[in-house]
Amino acid sequence: MTKGSPVVTPSLSSTHALETPSNIRRVSTSSVQSLVGVLASAASSVSSIPFSGEPEVVKAEGLRHASIFLDARQYKKASFLVQLLECIRTLKIPSWGSKITAEELMIHRVSGSLTNAVFFVSCPSIKEVPTILLRIYGPSSGSLISRPRELHTLHILSSRYNLGPKVYGTFENGRMEEYFPSKTLTAEDMRDPQISRWIGARMAELHSVPVDVIEETSSENGGEGNGWQLGAKKNVRSWLSPAKDVLMHPNIPHSVRDEFDLDRFQHQWERYLAWLSNVDDIHNGSGRVFAHNDTQYGNLLRLEGVEVRAPHRQLIVVDFEYASPNPASFDIANHFLEWTYNYHTSTPHLPDESRYPTPQERENFYQSYLEHTGHSSGDQLSQQAKSLEDQNLNLTMWVTRVFGWLPFDDA
């Protein structure tokens, strides 16, 4: 989205506003728990097998690389710290001088899964040495996301646009990033009017990054279906087949397969895209931007003890694993849907529709978003916010097809 460009053209009446339908298609908690149990068991059996073969090596132009493999399971051992320090020195991370010894390193595991194992690495004996975020890729994580694309995106955004953490360099099965002294937002934090405005401002800054820069296309050959594709379409298409394979696991009950019914979902998804193509105004409405696509509270950090030039810069957006070109309204709609989820409950997969932002809360977000895209203030800005809301309703319906709490009509 460029400054001064039109945001949207209303194309859906207010009668399509998000409501709680009586015939919601929702997967039961028991089915989700059954599926998670099988996957956890499979993951456990895989993780007990020693790593073998060549790891996925991911590099990016302009970043240093160390030919070192770090086994996340060995992080408590002295040999791991020796390798880690060698990796840090090879990447020439600032302020990590040659006098530091492996015995002085402190490593704290933050999280661990099949996708990533994340650690904070520090040297408490020397105050000037900055903490590093160490990210070790999980086995087979490349089948879930494109590591080369993720690294390329993160490097471009941080080095050219000061968005997201700086990447210090890569090693054979991971990378080292800038650490921010911060606190992760909570589900309640996102509802705070001021924080919501900051999120809107940060999203506007990301959406101002030219798609062609990230996708490495040009104005002549760029565009959906040519130089790049919308992430919402591409991801659903690429994930359906692996998802079906998962459901065919011999330990998955037939009842669970029937309840997920991915064949039905695919049919409805294709019908929905056909409908959307008639109401989605690419040129005057839903402008194509580079979107984050996962602005949930766990991916938003609030800096602590750090001075910033503008209040909204207190927020740092992380985890660009799913970032890709999409309609601007898609990213906004996805964020609003995240208001209805709390991932720290016994049913993290179930939304609470009553927590969807009110019209006033949405307008508060729109106002900040538009102000930071260079649009004028006053009556003109209010009208643009109204237009953004109208188009957002179209894309909210799109996103909720994935989230699963709009009615599924096969008529």
C-alpha positions in Angstrom: 0.0 0.0 0.0 1.4 3.4 -1.0 0.8 6.7 0.8 -2.3 8.4 -0.5 -3.7 5.3 -2.3 -7.3 4.4 -1.8 -7.8 1.8 0.8 -11.1 0.1 0.0 -14.4 0.4 -1.9 -17.5 -0.8 0.0 -18.7 -4.0 -1.6 -20.7 -5.7 1.2 -23.7 -4.4 2.9 -23.8 -4.0 6.7 -26.3 -6.9 6.8 -23.3 -9.2 6.4 -21.8 -8.0 9.7 -20.3 -10.7 11.8 -22.9 -12.5 13.8 -23.0 -15.7 15.8 -24.9 -18.1 13.5 -27.0 -20.9 14.8 -25.5 -23.6 12.6 -21.8 -23.1 13.3 -19.5 -25.9 12.0 -17.1 -26.5 14.9 -14.8 -29.5 15.6 -15.4 -30.9 19.0 -12.9 -30.6 21.8 -12.7 -34.4 22.1 -11.7 -34.7 18.5 -9.1 -32.1 18.7 -7.7 -33.7 21.9 -7.7 -37.1 20.1 -5.8 -35.7 17.2 -3.3 -33.8 19.4 -2.7 -37.0 21.4 -1.8 -39.0 18.3 0.5 -36.3 16.9 2.2 -35.8 20.3 2.8 -39.6 20.5 4.3 -39.6 17.0 6.4 -36.6 17.7 7.8 -38.2 20.8 8.8 -41.3 18.9 10.5 -39.2 16.3 12.4 -37.0 18.7 13.8 -40.0 20.5 15.6 -41.0 17.3 19.1 -39.4 16.9 19.4 -36.9 14.1 20.7 -38.4 10.9 21.5 -37.3 7.4 22.1 -33.7 6.3 20.1 -31.0 8.1 18.2 -28.4 6.2 20.8 -25.7 5.7 19.2 -22.2 5.2 21.3 -19.2 4.2 20.6 -15.7 3.0 22.6 -13.3 1.0 24.3 -10.7 3.2 24.3 -12.9 6.3 27.3 -14.7 7.8 27.0 -18.4 8.1 28.7 -20.9 10.4 29.2 -24.5 9.3 28.2 -25.8 12.8 25.3 -28.1 13.8 23.8 -27.5 17.2 21.7 -30.3 18.8 19.0 -28.7 20.9 18.8 -31.7 23.1 22.3 -31.3 24.3 22.0 -27.7 25.4 22.9 -28.5 29.1 26.2 -30.1 28.2 29.6 -28.3 28.2 30.3 -29.5 24.7 27.2 -27.7 23.4 28.4 -24.4 25.0 31.8 -24.8 23.3 30.1 -25.3 19.9 27.8 -22.4 20.6 30.6 -20.0 21.5 32.5 -21.0 18.4 29.3 -20.3 16.4 29.0 -16.8 18.0 32.6 -16.0 17.1 32.2 -17.2 13.6 29.2 -15.0 13.1 31.1 -12.0 14.7 28.2 -10.9 16.8 28.9 -7.4 18.2 30.3 -7.1 21.7 30.9 -10.8 22.0 34.7 -10.6 22.3 37.4 -13.3 22.1 38.0 -13.2 25.9 34.6 -14.8 26.7 34.8 -18.5 27.7 32.3 -21.2 27.3 32.0 -21.5 31.1 30.8 -17.9 31.3 27.8 -18.6 29.1 24.3 -18.8 30.5 21.6 -20.5 28.3 17.9 -20.4 29.1 15.4 -22.5 27.2 12.3 -20.5 26.3 10.3 -23.0 24.3 10.7 -26.1 22.3 8.6 -27.9 19.6 8.9 -29.6 16.3 9.1 -26.1 14.7 11.7 -24.4 16.8 13.7 -24.7 20.0 14.3 -21.1 21.3 17.0 -20.1 23.8 18.3 -16.9 25.4 22.1 -16.8 25.5 23.9 -14.4 27.7 27.2 -13.7 29.5 26.2 -12.3 33.0 29.8 -11.6 34.0 30.2 -8.9 31.3 27.3 -6.4 31.3 28.2 -5.0 27.9 27.6 -8.3 26.2 24.0 -8.3 24.7 21.7 -11.3 25.1 21.2 -13.3 22.0 18.1 -15.2 20.9 19.2 -18.6 19.6 16.7 -20.4 17.3 17.3 -24.1 16.4 15.0 -25.5 13.8 13.0 -28.6 14.6 13.2 -31.8 12.6 11.0 -31.8 9.6 9.9 -28.2 10.3 10.6 -27.3 6.7 7.6 -29.3 5.7 5.4 -26.8 7.6 7.0 -23.5 6.6 9.5 -22.4 4.0 12.7 -21.7 6.0 14.5 -19.9 3.2 11.5 -17.6 2.6 11.1 -16.9 6.3 14.8 -16.0 6.7 14.8 -13.8 3.6 11.7 -12.0 4.8 13.1 -11.4 8.3 16.4 -10.2 7.0 14.9 -7.7 4.5 12.4 -6.3 7.0 14.9 -5.9 9.8 17.9 -4.6 7.8 16.0 -2.2 5.4 12.8 -1.3 7.3 13.7 -1.8 11.0 10.8 -4.2 11.5 11.3 -7.3 13.6 14.5 -8.6 15.1 17.9 -8.3 13.4 19.4 -11.5 12.2 23.0 -11.9 13.2 23.7 -14.9 11.1 22.9 -18.5 10.5 24.3 -22.0 11.2 23.6 -25.4 9.8 20.2 -25.9 11.5 19.2 -22.5 12.8 20.0 -18.8 13.3 20.9 -16.2 15.9 18.7 -13.1 16.3 18.5 -9.8 18.2 17.0 -10.1 21.7 14.6 -7.6 22.9 14.1 -7.0 26.7 10.3 -7.2 26.6 7.1 -8.8 27.8 4.8 -10.7 25.5 1.3 -9.2 25.3 -1.6 -11.1 26.8 -5.1 -11.7 25.4 -6.4 -8.8 27.5 -3.6 -6.5 26.5 -4.8 -6.6 22.9 -8.2 -5.1 24.0 -6.6 -2.1 25.6 -7.5 0.9 23.4 -4.0 2.4 23.4 -2.3 -0.9 22.7 -4.8 -1.6 19.9 -3.9 1.7 18.3 -0.2 0.8 18.5 -0.9 -2.5 16.8 -2.7 -0.7 14.1 0.2 1.7 13.6 2.7 -1.2 13.5 0.6 -3.1 11.0 0.4 0.0 8.8 4.2 0.2 8.8 4.5 -3.4 7.7 1.9 -2.9 5.0 3.9 0.0 3.6 6.8 -2.3 2.7 6.6 -2.9 -1.1 5.5 -6.4 -1.9 8.0 -6.5 -4.8 10.9 -6.0 -2.5 10.1 -9.1 -0.5 8.9 -11.2 -3.4 11.8 -10.0 -5.6 9.6 -9.1 -8.5 9.1 -5.9 -10.4 6.1 -3.8 -11.4 6.3 -5.4 -14.8 6.0 -9.0 -13.7 4.7 -8.7 -10.2 1.2 -9.5 -9.1 -1.0 -12.4 -8.0 -0.7 -15.4 -10.3 2.4 -14.0 -11.9 5.4 -13.0 -9.7 3.6 -14.1 -6.5 0.4 -15.5 -5.1 -1.8 -14.5 -2.2 -0.7 -16.4 0.9 -4.3 -17.3 2.0 -4.9 -19.2 -1.3 -1.4 -20.7 -1.6 -1.2 -22.0 2.0 -4.6 -23.6 2.1 -3.9 -25.3 -1.2 -0.4 -26.5 -0.1 -1.6 -27.6 3.4 -4.6 -29.6 2.5 -2.8 -32.6 1.2 -0.5 -33.0 4.2 -3.5 -32.5 6.5 -5.3 -35.3 4.8 -2.2 -37.5 5.2 -2.2 -36.8 8.9 -5.8 -37.7 9.3 -5.0 -41.1 7.6 -2.7 -42.0 10.4 -3.8 -45.5 11.6 -4.3 -44.3 15.2 -6.7 -41.5 14.1 -10.3 -42.7 14.8 -12.7 -42.7 11.9 -15.0 -40.4 13.8 -12.3 -37.7 14.0 -11.7 -38.0 10.2 -15.4 -37.6 9.6 -15.7 -34.6 11.8 -12.8 -32.7 10.2 -14.2 -33.7 6.7 -11.4 -32.0 4.8 -13.0 -32.9 1.4 -16.1 -30.9 2.3 -13.9 -28.1 3.6 -12.0 -28.0 0.3 -15.2 -27.9 -1.7 -16.6 -25.0 0.4 -13.3 -23.2 0.3 -13.2 -23.2 -3.5 -16.8 -22.0 -3.7 -16.0 -19.3 -1.3 -13.0 -18.1 -3.3 -15.2 -18.0 -6.4 -17.7 -15.8 -4.6 -15.0 -13.6 -3.2 -13.5 -13.0 -6.6 -16.7 -11.1 -7.5 -16.6 -8.7 -4.5 -12.9 -8.3 -3.8 -11.8 -5.0 -5.4 -8.1 -5.4 -6.0 -7.5 -2.0 -7.6 -9.7 0.4 -5.6 -10.5 -1.7 -2.6 -8.6 -4.5 -1.0 -5.1 -3.4 -1.9 -2.4 -6.1 -1.9 0.2 -5.7 0.8 2.9 -7.7 2.5 1.1 -9.0 5.5 2.1 -10.7 8.8 -1.0 -13.0 8.8 -0.5 -14.1 12.5 -0.9 -11.0 14.7 -2.0 -12.8 17.8 -0.9 -11.6 21.2 2.0 -14.2 21.5 3.7 -12.6 18.5 3.6 -9.0 19.9 6.3 -7.9 22.4 6.3 -4.7 24.5 9.7 -3.4 25.1 10.8 -2.8 28.7 13.4 -0.3 29.7 14.1 0.9 26.2 13.6 4.4 24.9 11.7 4.7 21.6 11.1 7.6 19.3 7.3 7.1 19.0 5.0 5.4 21.5 3.8 2.7 19.1 7.4 1.6 18.6 7.2 0.0 22.1 5.6 -2.9 20.2 7.8 -5.4 18.4 6.3 -7.8 16.0 8.0 -11.2 15.8 7.5 -14.6 14.1 7.2 -13.9 10.4 6.8 -17.6 9.5 3.4 -17.1 7.8 4.1 -13.6 6.3 3.2 -13.3 2.7 1.3 -11.0 0.2 -2.4 -10.8 1.1 -5.2 -8.2 0.9 -4.7 -5.6 3.7 -8.1 -6.4 5.0 -7.1 -10.0 5.4 -4.4 -9.1 7.9 -6.8 -6.8 9.8 -9.6 -9.4 9.8 -7.2 -12.1 11.0 -6.1 -9.8 13.9 -9.6 -9.1 14.9 -10.4 -12.8 15.0 -7.4 -13.3 17.3 -9.3 -11.2 19.9 -11.7 -14.1 20.3 -8.9 -16.6 21.2 -7.1 -17.3 24.4 -4.3 -19.8 23.9 -3.7 -20.2 27.6 -7.0 -22.0 28.4 -8.0 -25.7 28.4 -9.7 -25.1 25.0 -7.2 -22.9 23.0 -8.8 -24.0 19.7 -12.2 -22.6 20.6 -13.1 -18.9 20.0 -15.3 -16.8 22.2 -17.3 -14.8 19.6 -18.5 -12.4 22.3 -14.9 -11.0 22.4 -14.8 -10.0 18.8 -14.1 -6.2 18.8 -17.1 -3.9 18.8 -17.6 -1.4 16.0 -16.1 1.3 18.3 -13.0 -0.9 19.0 -12.6 -1.6 15.3 -12.9 2.1 14.4 -10.2 2.9 17.0 -7.9 0.4 15.2 -8.8 1.7 11.8 -8.1 5.3 12.8 -4.6 4.6 13.9 -3.9 2.3 10.9 -5.0 5.0 8.5 -3.1 7.8 10.2 0.1 5.8 9.8 -0.4 5.1 6.1 -0.3 8.8 5.4 -4.0 9.4 5.1 -5.5 12.8 6.1 -7.4 13.3 9.3 -10.9 14.5 10.1 -14.0 13.7 8.0 -12.0 12.2 5.1 -10.2 9.8 7.5 -13.5 8.8 9.1 -15.0 8.0 5.7 -11.9 5.9 4.8 -12.3 4.0 8.1 -15.9 3.3 7.2 -14.8 2.0 3.8 -12.1 -0.2 5.4 -14.8 -1.6 7.8 -17.0 -2.6 4.8 -14.2 -4.4 2.9 -13.0 -5.9 6.2 -16.4 -7.7 6.4 -15.7 -9.5 3.1 -12.3 -10.7 4.3 -13.5 -11.5 7.8 -15.8 -14.1 6.1 -12.7 -15.4 4.2 -10.6 -15.8 7.3 -13.4 -17.3 9.4 -13.7 -20.1 6.8 -10.3 -21.2 8.1 -11.1 -20.5 11.8 -14.3 -22.4 11.4 -17.0 -20.3 13.1 -19.1 -19.1 10.2 -22.0 -21.3 8.9 -21.1 -23.7 6.1 -23.8 -23.7 3.5 -23.5 -26.3 0.7 -26.5 -25.0 -1.2 
